[in-house]
């Protein structure tokens, strides 16, 4: 059976806010908190040993997602299970020569450190393995090197999308579409202090066993309003890493929980941008740089997209200092899994709709010449050139897109049309999450909306969306209950020919069809058809869909003549209302 093109998306009048639920006791896996994962492998690790415990505490101050192993086979098996994180490894000298050949070529492994007593001896064999970044005899030195490696990892895994000039909407990287629309929706929501408090509660649950990070959570709670959002984003703690990890993996649960901060950070950059660039006479084109690594697959795709668009889907840190950025790119180029890239970005402040600002004086580190761009900044890809003849190191020229970029404007308009432009706020966010397949978070949002609203029409729309969520999850009994609640309200509020009634009958019919109760499916679909015939033109495509659905029910019941009759009606209707290449014609 087929669905109406409206998918039951209805405008909702309630402007009440939705809090991210604090009732969930689900403990989030630490791998969702940051992109980097630390492994320490040593036969002599002993949880009851004071020195070991002290070492673990020091390491967790750098990367709180620490996993210790005393068995090399278990360690290898664990690495093989990792899909979305980069691994930094610390390996004892006694195991180094044995374990490194087995893990070095794993794409998950970014950096290896050897922790030993005989530095000179291990340096000899370590030269063969470029991912080994040092031989260390003390934990303090390892922590310093680990801090740099973890920072570089975070930079390298930032989410990037490539859009060729001839790409159609259904061929887009979903991250490109969803980060744009998520940003637009989150900027329309009026967040309150309680959203911050609920995020703090969530962080306490997740970081419960990490003493250092709990102190950071306490600090965030006490002093959030004492510093601007840019300061908090550049703060050397979990907030930046958690947000970047969520945006890279499109973890809708965490993105929604951090929605208040995304909103505040964007507005802060916007405010600074206005202060720094509103004087158009001073707003000359300038250049910023970013050094990082790209996977070989991403680099190949970028070269094929030359002349097209590139989107950084996270908030983007850049520098006005070319040498600093080139150093990052060179360091990355030593990793055999990556290509070092120096992005050279041309920025025209008078011609851009993207907020960006110099944050040198307001960031946590006071990093010299840092320019921070807002989430989902889009550039056009220019020349791609080798640096110093090194086929692992390239300069890529980018130009910040302007409001006059016709390709981007057309693409953005198409994306908005596909993501419920007539809705707003939390209700639209729920619809987007359903489209993304993030059903649990969508259900949480609609349940909160349902508890807050007193408007009966809104209740009907929310029940309908809850029914859709259950239907997509295969929970047909629960879907039917929600659809029937929506229908009961609509029957009281709406005239018999209102399109929403047809939509409810159609949805109920689909559930009955799924559970093979064909007589009830037929009754509901015929009611949908009757309602549509009263409210829609005779050649409307929704009528064609109802004919297809009725034909499908008769086909499943074995009544092939009636099935054929309705399929022919569907074909005749759709030929009048749809273009010749529309997929619904094939269904007919």
NORQUI-V545900 format. One record per residue. N is the residue number from 1. RES is the residue in one letter. OMEGA is omega in whole degrees, 0 to 359 (none if undefined). NEAR is the number of other C-alpha atoms within 8 Angstrom. Layout:
# NORQUI-V545900
n;res;omega;near
N;RES;OMEGA;NEAR
N;RES;OMEGA;NEAR
This chain:
# NORQUI-V545900
n;res;omega;near
1;X;184;8
2;X;180;7
3;X;175;8
4;X;183;9
5;X;179;5
6;X;180;5
7;X;177;6
8;X;178;10
9;X;185;9
10;X;176;6
11;X;180;7
12;X;189;10
13;X;183;5
14;X;175;7
15;X;180;5
16;X;183;7
17;X;177;9
18;X;176;8
19;X;173;9
20;X;191;11
21;X;176;7
22;X;183;9
23;X;182;4
24;X;179;5
25;X;182;6
26;X;181;4
27;X;182;6
28;X;176;6
29;X;183;7
30;X;180;8
31;X;178;11
32;X;184;10
33;X;179;11
34;X;185;14
35;X;186;15
36;X;179;14
37;X;183;14
38;X;176;13
39;X;174;12
40;X;181;11
41;X;180;15
42;X;180;12
43;X;188;8
44;X;178;5
45;X;183;11
46;X;182;6
47;X;181;7
48;X;182;6
49;X;184;8
50;X;180;7
51;X;178;6
52;X;180;11
53;X;178;10
54;X;177;8
55;X;179;9
56;X;179;9
57;X;180;8
58;X;180;10
59;X;182;11
60;X;174;11
61;X;179;8
62;X;178;9
63;X;187;12
64;X;178;10
65;X;184;11
66;X;177;12
67;X;180;8
68;X;180;9
69;X;171;13
70;X;181;9
71;X;185;9
72;X;179;9
73;X;177;6
74;X;178;8
75;X;180;10
76;X;179;10
77;X;179;8
78;X;180;8
79;X;181;9
80;X;179;7
81;X;186;6
82;X;182;8
83;X;192;6
84;X;182;7
85;X;173;11
86;X;187;11
87;X;165;13
88;X;184;16
89;X;168;12
90;X;185;12
91;X;178;13
92;X;179;12
93;X;183;12
94;X;181;6
95;X;189;9
96;X;184;10
97;X;180;9
98;X;189;7
99;X;186;9
100;X;179;9
101;X;182;8
102;X;186;8
103;X;189;9
104;X;185;9
105;X;175;7
106;X;183;6
107;X;180;6
108;X;186;10
109;X;181;13
110;X;188;11
111;X;177;11
112;X;173;13
113;X;176;14
114;X;182;13
115;X;191;13
116;X;176;11
117;X;185;7
118;X;187;8
119;X;185;10
120;X;182;6
121;X;183;7
122;X;179;10
123;X;184;9
124;X;182;7
125;X;183;8
126;X;181;9
127;X;183;8
128;X;188;5
129;X;187;8
130;X;179;10
131;X;174;11
132;X;187;11
133;X;177;8
134;X;175;7
135;X;189;11
136;X;178;13
137;X;179;10
138;X;186;7
139;X;180;9
140;X;180;6
141;X;178;9
142;X;181;11
143;X;178;11
144;X;179;8
145;X;180;8
146;X;180;10
147;X;178;10
148;X;181;8
149;X;180;10
150;X;178;11
151;X;179;8
152;X;177;11
153;X;180;12
154;X;179;12
155;X;187;9
156;X;186;9
157;X;177;9
158;X;186;11
159;X;179;10
160;X;176;8
161;X;179;11
162;X;182;12
163;X;177;11
164;X;185;11
165;X;184;9
166;X;182;4
167;X;175;8
168;X;185;6
169;X;183;8
170;X;177;4
171;X;184;6
172;X;166;10
173;X;182;9
174;X;180;6
175;X;180;10
176;X;182;12
177;X;188;10
178;X;179;8
179;X;178;12
180;X;185;10
181;X;175;11
182;X;178;9
183;X;181;11
184;X;182;8
185;X;183;13
186;X;178;12
187;X;179;7
188;X;185;8
189;X;179;9
190;X;181;5
191;X;181;7
192;X;182;7
193;X;183;6
194;X;178;7
195;X;175;12
196;X;181;9
197;X;180;9
198;X;175;12
199;X;178;12
200;X;179;10
201;X;179;9
202;X;180;9
203;X;178;10
204;X;179;10
205;X;185;9
206;X;186;10
207;X;189;9
208;X;185;9
209;X;181;4
210;X;185;8
211;X;182;7
212;X;182;8
213;X;176;11
214;X;175;11
215;X;178;8
216;X;176;10
217;X;177;11
218;X;181;8
219;X;178;9
220;X;182;8
221;X;185;9
222;X;194;6
223;X;185;8
224;X;183;10
225;X;180;5
226;X;180;5
227;X;180;8
228;X;182;10
229;X;179;10
230;X;178;12
231;X;181;11
232;X;180;13
233;X;181;9
234;X;177;10
235;X;184;11
236;X;180;6
237;X;191;8
238;X;191;10
239;X;180;9
240;X;183;12
241;X;180;12
242;X;181;11
243;X;181;11
244;X;179;14
245;X;181;12
246;X;181;14
247;X;179;13
248;X;184;12
249;X;183;7
250;X;177;8
251;X;187;9
252;X;180;10
253;X;181;7
254;X;179;9
255;X;180;12
256;X;178;8
257;X;181;10
258;X;183;10
259;X;180;9
260;X;183;12
261;X;175;8
262;X;178;10
263;X;183;10
264;X;182;9
265;X;179;11
266;X;181;11
267;X;180;8
268;X;177;11
269;X;179;15
270;X;180;11
271;X;180;8
272;X;179;11
273;X;180;12
274;X;180;8
275;X;188;7
276;X;189;8
277;X;181;11
278;X;176;8
279;X;186;7
280;X;180;8
281;X;180;5
282;X;187;6
283;X;178;11
284;X;177;9
285;X;179;8
286;X;185;7
287;X;172;9
288;X;187;14
289;X;174;14
290;X;177;13
291;X;179;13
292;X;176;14
293;X;172;13
294;X;173;13
295;X;180;9
296;X;179;9
297;X;180;7
298;X;180;8
299;X;178;10
300;X;179;8
301;X;179;9
302;X;179;9
303;X;178;8
304;X;184;7
305;X;181;13
306;X;185;11
307;X;179;9
308;X;186;11
309;X;174;14
310;X;181;12
311;X;169;12
312;X;189;14
313;X;173;17
314;X;163;12
315;X;193;12
316;X;177;10
317;X;179;9
318;X;181;11
319;X;172;14
320;X;183;10
321;X;183;9
322;X;184;10
323;X;178;6
324;X;181;8
325;X;179;14
326;X;178;11
327;X;176;9
328;X;182;11
329;X;180;15
330;X;180;10
331;X;180;9
332;X;184;13
333;X;178;14
334;X;178;10
335;X;184;11
336;X;179;8
337;X;190;7
338;X;170;13
339;X;178;16
340;X;183;16
341;X;169;14
342;X;175;15
343;X;176;11
344;X;192;12
345;X;178;11
346;X;187;12
347;X;173;10
348;X;186;11
349;X;184;9
350;X;189;8
351;X;185;7
352;X;175;11
353;X;182;6
354;X;177;7
355;X;173;11
356;X;183;12
357;X;170;12
358;X;185;10
359;X;184;13
360;X;187;11
361;X;186;6
362;X;181;9
363;X;181;13
364;X;185;9
365;X;188;6
366;X;182;9
367;X;184;8
368;X;172;6
369;X;179;10
370;X;174;12
371;X;183;14
372;X;179;13
373;X;180;14
374;X;181;13
375;X;177;12
376;X;174;13
377;X;187;13
378;X;179;10
379;X;170;11
380;X;186;12
381;X;177;14
382;X;184;10
383;X;176;8
384;X;189;9
385;X;172;7
386;X;173;10
387;X;177;9
388;X;179;5
389;X;181;5
390;X;184;8
391;X;173;7
392;X;184;9
393;X;186;15
394;X;168;14
395;X;179;12
396;X;181;13
397;X;180;12
398;X;175;13
399;X;179;11
400;X;181;13
401;X;181;11
402;X;178;8
403;X;179;8
404;X;179;6
405;X;187;8
406;X;179;6
407;X;181;7
408;X;180;8
409;X;179;10
410;X;181;8
411;X;180;9
412;X;179;8
413;X;178;8
414;X;180;9
415;X;180;11
416;X;180;10
417;X;180;8
418;X;187;7
419;X;166;9
420;X;185;11
421;X;181;8
422;X;179;5
423;X;183;10
424;X;171;12
425;X;185;11
426;X;181;11
427;X;177;11
428;X;178;11
429;X;177;12
430;X;178;13
431;X;179;13
432;X;180;10
433;X;175;13
434;X;180;11
435;X;179;7
436;X;183;6
437;X;180;6
438;X;191;10
439;X;182;10
440;X;180;6
441;X;178;11
442;X;179;14
443;X;179;11
444;X;180;10
445;X;182;14
446;X;178;13
447;X;178;9
448;X;176;10
449;X;181;12
450;X;181;10
451;X;185;6
452;X;188;7
453;X;173;10
454;X;181;6
455;X;185;7
456;X;179;7
457;X;177;10
458;X;178;12
459;X;179;12
460;X;180;13
461;X;180;13
462;X;177;12
463;X;180;13
464;X;179;13
465;X;175;12
466;X;175;14
467;X;179;14
468;X;180;9
469;X;179;13
470;X;180;12
471;X;181;12
472;X;178;7
473;X;180;7
474;X;180;6
475;X;193;9
476;X;178;11
477;X;179;6
478;X;178;10
479;X;180;15
480;X;179;11
481;X;180;9
482;X;178;12
483;X;181;15
484;X;175;10
485;X;177;10
486;X;181;15
487;X;182;12
488;X;179;8
489;X;182;11
490;X;178;12
491;X;179;10
492;X;188;6
493;X;195;7
494;X;172;8
495;X;187;6
496;X;182;7
497;X;181;10
498;X;183;11
499;X;181;9
500;X;177;8
501;X;177;15
502;X;179;15
503;X;179;11
504;X;179;14
505;X;180;13
506;X;181;13
507;X;178;10
508;X;178;13
509;X;180;14
510;X;178;10
511;X;180;13
512;X;178;12
513;X;181;12
514;X;181;8
515;X;174;7
516;X;172;6
517;X;190;9
518;X;177;11
519;X;179;6
520;X;176;9
521;X;181;15
522;X;180;12
523;X;182;9
524;X;181;12
525;X;177;14
526;X;175;9
527;X;177;10
528;X;180;15
529;X;180;12
530;X;179;9
531;X;181;14
532;X;180;14
533;X;180;10
534;X;188;7
535;X;185;9
536;X;173;8
537;X;186;6
538;X;180;7
539;X;182;10
540;X;184;11
541;X;178;10
542;X;175;9
543;X;177;15
544;X;178;14
545;X;179;13
546;X;176;14
547;X;178;13
548;X;182;15
549;X;178;11
550;X;177;13
551;X;179;14
552;X;179;10
553;X;179;14
554;X;178;13
555;X;180;11
556;X;178;8
557;X;179;7
558;X;178;6
559;X;188;9
560;X;177;8
561;X;179;6
562;X;177;10
563;X;180;14
564;X;181;9
565;X;182;9
566;X;175;12
567;X;178;12
568;X;175;9
569;X;179;10
570;X;180;15
571;X;181;11
572;X;180;8
573;X;184;14
574;X;177;14
575;X;179;10
576;X;189;7
577;X;186;9
578;X;174;9
579;X;188;6
580;X;181;6
581;X;183;5
582;X;183;8
583;X;181;6
584;X;176;8
585;X;178;12
586;X;178;6
587;X;181;6
588;X;none;9
